[in-house]
Amino acid sequence: MKQEDLEYYRTLLNEQIDQLLTEAGKTVADMTGDYETFPDLTDRASLESDRSTELRIRDRERKLINKMREALQRIDDGTFGICDVCGKEIGSKRLMARPVTTLCIECKKAQEKIEKQRGE
């Protein structure tokens, strides 16, 4: 992969990480609110449900940030864009759609087929 392509993905991943961390910071700031503003139990339960959903989303984003950091490490190591299974170069369209991927489209399809057969 060309150095300019690697730098593009490095910038893209860093921007996405920054954006997700900013959103996480906003979530924390929003959650410091006081329950006293919701004297009705139904309103309070609704708030708790919304917060629970928000926390699940942030947890998924945390896992995605870890994958993004691993992708940045692969850029540094020179293994970014190389399929972990077959060793072939991962297509640019696939990397654009999912820059954290470690499998080419063919290997990913094979993996999903096996998972479907196992019932996962």
Residue pairs with C-beta under 8 A, 6 or more apart in sequence:
1 80
1 81
1 89
5 81
5 92
6 75
6 80
9 71
9 75
9 80
9 81
9 95
9 99
10 72
10 75
12 99
13 68
13 71
13 72
13 75
13 99
13 100
14 72
16 68
17 65
17 68
17 69
20 61
20 64
20 65
21 65
23 58
23 61
24 58
24 61
24 62
27 54
27 55
27 58
31 51
31 54
35 44
35 47
38 44
38 47
64 100
67 100
68 99
68 100
70 100
71 80
71 99
71 100
74 80
74 81
74 102
81 89
81 90
81 95
82 88
82 89
82 90
83 89
83 90
83 102
83 103
83 104
83 107
84 102
84 103
84 107
85 103
85 104
85 107
85 111
86 104
86 106
86 107
88 104
89 104
90 101
90 103
90 104
90 105
91 104
91 105
94 101
94 104
94 105
95 101
101 108
103 111
